[in-house]
C-alpha cells in the first residue's frame, strides 16, 4: 500500500495520500489548496490517478484543495451529508464506504468539532479529522460545534475502535505524527474527564482566539463549485420538469454517473444507463460505447447533486459530443420535486 502523510506548515494540517499500488487509483484526505502542485507532482511521480478527494469537515483554518484537485484531475469530491460546501460531488453518511481500487474506507459520523465532521477508517488506522487530535480534541466553539456531541463521538464511536488502531489526525501543532486509540484513551488530557458535563466544561473554558484564516477560509470553502454554473451558462442544464417530459423517450439516453452504492441507497431515474463517473474518461474515447451512444442521440447525465454530471458535460464537449447535457442538482433536486425513482 502507498500511504503518505503530508504536512502544511502554515496551517499545521496533515493531508493523506492513499493508494493500493503504483500505477493505480489514489485518494487524498484533507488536501490544502496551496499544496495542490505538490500533490499533483507526487501523483505523477508515483504514477497514480487521483479518483477521490475527501474533506473530513468544512475547514476554518485553510482553504481546501478539493476544488483545484477536481478541476485538475476530475476526481470525485467527497464530504459528509451535512456539508454545506458546494464543491461536494458525493456525499456520505454514517456506515457508508468510500471505495477506490482495492481500498475501502469506513465512514463514521462524528459531529462535535463541527456538525459536518466525519472520521474514516481503513484497516489498522483511523483518520480522525479534527475530532480526535494527538493529546487533544478539536475545538467546539464555532461552525455549529457542540462539546456534548463531540464527547459522544469520541467516547461512543472512536474509543470503541481497537486499542492498537493508529490515529491520524488532520492537525498537529507540535510535530506529532501518529498515535493510537489506546494511547489517547490513556494519556489524552481532554479525555480524562469523569462525565460529559465535565468535558463540556473543559471545552467551554478554552477561550481560544478565532483561527487566523477563518474569515477567509470558511466562505472560500463553502463556494468552490463552479462546474454547474458554467454548464448552466452554456444552456446545457435541465431542470426536473424538463427531465420529467423526457422519461420513456428512446431518442434520448439518460446516464447515471453515480457509484453502485449510491444507486442502491437512493434509487435511480427510470430507464437510465449506468456509467460510473470514474470510468467516464474511457467511456468517452472514440469507439467506446458511450461515445457511440452520444454521437447517435442526446445524452442526459445525472449524478447525486449535479457536480459530477456538470463535469461530464464538459468532458463530453471536449470529446466533441455537443449534445450532452445534465440535470442541475442531480438526484437531490429530482427527489425534492417528487420525481419517480426505481430501485
Ligand atoms: Fe477543523
Boltz pocket constraint, residues with backbone or C-beta under 6 A from the ligand:
constraints:
  - pocket:
      binder: B
      contacts: [[A, 57], [A, 58], [A, 59], [A, 60], [A, 61], [A, 113], [A, 130], [A, 138]]
      max_distance: 6.0
